[in-house]
Amino acid sequence: MKHTWGIIVDDVVPEPPEDRAVSPLKVVMVVHTDIVADARVRKSAQTVHKLGYDVTLIHGLPRGATERVEGCLDGIPTIGLPVPFPTTALKAERERARRARRRGFPGYRSKAEAEWVRQQNVIAGLRASRHSRPVRAILRLYRFLTALRLHYHDGREARLERRWAAIDDKDRPVRRLDWNYEVPAFSDISIALTREIWRHDPTIIHAHDAAVLEAAVNATNHLRAQGGRRRLIYDAHEFVAGAVRPNERLRRAWQQMESHYIKSVDAVITVSEPIAEALHRNYHLAVRPTVVLNAPVVTNRVEATSDVRRDCQLGPETPLIVYSGVTAPKRGVATVVDALAQLPGVHLALICVPSPTAPFAPELARRGAEMGVADRMHLLEPVEPEAVLDYLRTADLGVHPMIGGIRNHEMALPNKLFDYVFAGLPIVTSDLAEMGDFVRRTGVGEVFPHGDVDACAKALAMALTALPQYRARIAQGNLQETYSWESQEAKLASLYRVLSEG
């Protein structure tokens, strides 16, 4: 059974073109997530395949999947593997057991047992009057001793709760941190993917994102031990040391893991110049990482079955702003929802990844209702990444209000900026370091201080007023020569050629 973009079909992996080299070098690209929504992974695989390499794409399947799924992407075999995360589950179970463990005496083994005894002690007091005076005295002594034991139990529980609260404070500094223990998911991903990687005996392994570094390094070391020249590429999709994590301890664990494994890679690719500079400086890399922007393919566009304006059921005269992407709080979409109250008659389309029912999207809908703009907000299903440009083209303006003060955000040039521009839309973004510089340098939109609702509303109003001028700059500029995926392919070709010949 095969699948293409999540749809299982009966098919066979096509043979390589006849003009392909007789014995092309084998490349395995690996990513721990599903490839349905990861356009960068698919574009990279397609580019390397066009360069004449024998590419296999290995990826993880969504949680809950239990069976291997094989498919085909433009002549590239794809293999989806379930990642059950057994080590992560075992760690959680061990922690639950540790928290529940109690000595039976002088306290009680659990809160439930103590509460049962407490209630029985009260009932015993209520029943005491039916006994003779000597028996009541014995019962009072028993109840007194039970009360003392309960008092000890309550004090012990309070002490334990304070200790666990200190342990659970993931932002407190710790002298020694074990990233293997803090994030067992790294090991789970390695268990799921490593053997499949080395089974294909690749010459080059291309690891997408930090989560698969352990699996990729383990596979590379195994293959090198078997003899022959092996090369490992690490494609850093974000600045791990400055990325948003639930707490400081997890952020440090991710950084330590990346620091440990990046020493074993032969080449590093990343998504922006500042991230390349930070990786080069922080990890003392011998060669500066190659920057391959996460840009859209502008030739051979896929035609969308609909468009954003039609799905919002709006006429061409209605001003329409669009946001396309994840709606998590760090993306700052709430700022645009609040600003919409100051823009009468303007509509906002939220193309919610992965879906309008995912976490945070319904919260934005409730916020819109509170602000009185619910009738001008439209939560839409995402389209396949290859059709995004065609889908967006009927909107008036693209917005990306990402929250600042986060190093990874300040260094990022998100793909949605290029999606908007190559769809012909002027853009309004929060004034972060890289994004703000891009907008000012190209003159394709407006910026505003992140989180500032009034400034956001002003920037959106200004951009809507000056749409013809911004569209003219987009049309007359040479943006495709620098920011399209086609302009990035030469960098990948050069890197692969060096690794193949070195």
FENVEN-V948336 format. One record per residue. N is the residue number from 1. RES is the residue in one small letter. OMEGA is omega as a letter, one per 20 degrees, with the letter a starting at -180 (none if undefined). Layout:
N|RES|OMEGA / N|RES|OMEGA
This chain:
1|m|a / 2|k|r / 3|h|r / 4|t|a / 5|w|r / 6|g|r / 7|i|a / 8|i|r / 9|v|r / 10|d|a / 11|d|r / 12|v|r / 13|v|a / 14|p|r / 15|e|r / 16|p|r / 17|p|a / 18|e|a / 19|d|r / 20|r|r / 21|a|a / 22|v|a / 23|s|a / 24|p|r / 25|l|r / 26|k|r / 27|v|r / 28|v|r / 29|m|a / 30|v|r / 31|v|a / 32|h|a / 33|t|r / 34|d|a / 35|i|a / 36|v|a / 37|a|a / 38|d|a / 39|a|a / 40|r|a / 41|v|a / 42|r|r / 43|k|r / 44|s|r / 45|a|a / 46|q|r / 47|t|a / 48|v|r / 49|h|r / 50|k|r / 51|l|r / 52|g|r / 53|y|r / 54|d|a / 55|v|r / 56|t|a / 57|l|r / 58|i|a / 59|h|r / 60|g|r / 61|l|r / 62|p|r / 63|r|a / 64|g|r / 65|a|a / 66|t|a / 67|e|r / 68|r|r / 69|v|r / 70|e|a / 71|g|a / 72|c|r / 73|l|r / 74|d|r / 75|g|a / 76|i|r / 77|p|r / 78|t|a / 79|i|r / 80|g|a / 81|l|r / 82|p|r / 83|v|a / 84|p|r / 85|f|a / 86|p|a / 87|t|r / 88|t|r / 89|a|r / 90|l|r / 91|k|r / 92|a|r / 93|e|r / 94|r|r / 95|e|r / 96|r|r / 97|a|r / 98|r|a / 99|r|a / 100|a|a / 101|r|r / 102|r|r / 103|r|a / 104|g|a / 105|f|j / 106|p|r / 107|g|r / 108|y|a / 109|r|a / 110|s|r / 111|k|a / 112|a|r / 113|e|r / 114|a|a / 115|e|r / 116|w|r / 117|v|a / 118|r|r / 119|q|r / 120|q|r / 121|n|r / 122|v|a / 123|i|r / 124|a|r / 125|g|r / 126|l|a / 127|r|a / 128|a|a / 129|s|a / 130|r|a / 131|h|r / 132|s|a / 133|r|r / 134|p|a / 135|v|r / 136|r|r / 137|a|r / 138|i|a / 139|l|r / 140|r|r / 141|l|a / 142|y|r / 143|r|r / 144|f|r / 145|l|r / 146|t|r / 147|a|r / 148|l|r / 149|r|r / 150|l|r / 151|h|r / 152|y|a / 153|h|a / 154|d|r / 155|g|r / 156|r|r / 157|e|r / 158|a|r / 159|r|r / 160|l|r / 161|e|r / 162|r|r / 163|r|r / 164|w|r / 165|a|r / 166|a|r / 167|i|a / 168|d|r / 169|d|a / 170|k|r / 171|d|a / 172|r|r / 173|p|r / 174|v|a / 175|r|a / 176|r|a / 177|l|r / 178|d|a / 179|w|r / 180|n|r / 181|y|a / 182|e|a / 183|v|r / 184|p|r / 185|a|r / 186|f|r / 187|s|r / 188|d|r / 189|i|r / 190|s|r / 191|i|a / 192|a|a / 193|l|a / 194|t|a / 195|r|r / 196|e|r / 197|i|a / 198|w|r / 199|r|a / 200|h|r / 201|d|a / 202|p|r / 203|t|r / 204|i|r / 205|i|a / 206|h|a / 207|a|r / 208|h|r / 209|d|a / 210|a|a / 211|a|a / 212|v|a / 213|l|a / 214|e|r / 215|a|a / 216|a|r / 217|v|r / 218|n|r / 219|a|r / 220|t|r / 221|n|r / 222|h|a / 223|l|r / 224|r|r / 225|a|r / 226|q|a / 227|g|r / 228|g|a / 229|r|r / 230|r|a / 231|r|a / 232|l|r / 233|i|r / 234|y|r / 235|d|a / 236|a|a / 237|h|a / 238|e|r / 239|f|a / 240|v|a / 241|a|a / 242|g|a / 243|a|r / 244|v|r / 245|r|r / 246|p|a / 247|n|a / 248|e|a / 249|r|r / 250|l|r / 251|r|r / 252|r|r / 253|a|r / 254|w|a / 255|q|r / 256|q|r / 257|m|r / 258|e|r / 259|s|a / 260|h|a / 261|y|a / 262|i|r / 263|k|a / 264|s|a / 265|v|a / 266|d|r / 267|a|r / 268|v|r / 269|i|r / 270|t|a / 271|v|r / 272|s|a / 273|e|r / 274|p|r / 275|i|r / 276|a|a / 277|e|a / 278|a|r / 279|l|r / 280|h|a / 281|r|a / 282|n|a / 283|y|r / 284|h|a / 285|l|a / 286|a|a / 287|v|r / 288|r|a / 289|p|r / 290|t|a / 291|v|r / 292|v|a / 293|l|r / 294|n|a / 295|a|r / 296|p|r / 297|v|a / 298|v|r / 299|t|r / 300|n|r / 301|r|r / 302|v|a / 303|e|r / 304|a|r / 305|t|r / 306|s|r / 307|d|a / 308|v|a / 309|r|r / 310|r|r / 311|d|r / 312|c|a / 313|q|a / 314|l|r / 315|g|a / 316|p|a / 317|e|a / 318|t|r / 319|p|a / 320|l|r / 321|i|a / 322|v|r / 323|y|a / 324|s|r / 325|g|r / 326|v|a / 327|t|r / 328|a|a / 329|p|a / 330|k|r / 331|r|r / 332|g|a / 333|v|r / 334|a|r / 335|t|r / 336|v|r / 337|v|r / 338|d|a / 339|a|a / 340|l|r / 341|a|r / 342|q|a / 343|l|a / 344|p|r / 345|g|a / 346|v|r / 347|h|a / 348|l|r / 349|a|r / 350|l|r / 351|i|a / 352|c|r / 353|v|j / 354|p|r / 355|s|r / 356|p|r / 357|t|a / 358|a|r / 359|p|r / 360|f|r / 361|a|r / 362|p|r / 363|e|r / 364|l|r / 365|a|r / 366|r|r / 367|r|r / 368|g|r / 369|a|r / 370|e|a / 371|m|r / 372|g|a / 373|v|a / 374|a|a / 375|d|r / 376|r|r / 377|m|a / 378|h|r / 379|l|a / 380|l|r / 381|e|r / 382|p|r / 383|v|r / 384|e|a / 385|p|a / 386|e|a / 387|a|a / 388|v|a / 389|l|r / 390|d|a / 391|y|a / 392|l|a / 393|r|a / 394|t|r / 395|a|r / 396|d|a / 397|l|r / 398|g|a / 399|v|r / 400|h|a / 401|p|a / 402|m|a / 403|i|r / 404|g|a / 405|g|r / 406|i|a / 407|r|a / 408|n|r / 409|h|a / 410|e|a / 411|m|a / 412|a|r / 413|l|a / 414|p|a / 415|n|a / 416|k|r / 417|l|a / 418|f|r / 419|d|a / 420|y|a / 421|v|a / 422|f|r / 423|a|r / 424|g|a / 425|l|r / 426|p|a / 427|i|r / 428|v|a / 429|t|r / 430|s|a / 431|d|r / 432|l|a / 433|a|a / 434|e|a / 435|m|r / 436|g|r / 437|d|r / 438|f|a / 439|v|a / 440|r|a / 441|r|a / 442|t|r / 443|g|a / 444|v|a / 445|g|a / 446|e|r / 447|v|r / 448|f|r / 449|p|a / 450|h|r / 451|g|a / 452|d|a / 453|v|a / 454|d|a / 455|a|r / 456|c|r / 457|a|r / 458|k|a / 459|a|r / 460|l|r / 461|a|r / 462|m|a / 463|a|r / 464|l|r / 465|t|a / 466|a|a / 467|l|a / 468|p|a / 469|q|a / 470|y|r / 471|r|r / 472|a|r / 473|r|r / 474|i|a / 475|a|a / 476|q|a / 477|g|r / 478|n|a / 479|l|a / 480|q|a / 481|e|a / 482|t|a / 483|y|r / 484|s|r / 485|w|r / 486|e|r / 487|s|a / 488|q|a / 489|e|a / 490|a|r / 491|k|r / 492|l|a / 493|a|a / 494|s|a / 495|l|a / 496|y|r / 497|r|r / 498|v|a / 499|l|a / 500|s|a / 501|e|a / 502|g|none
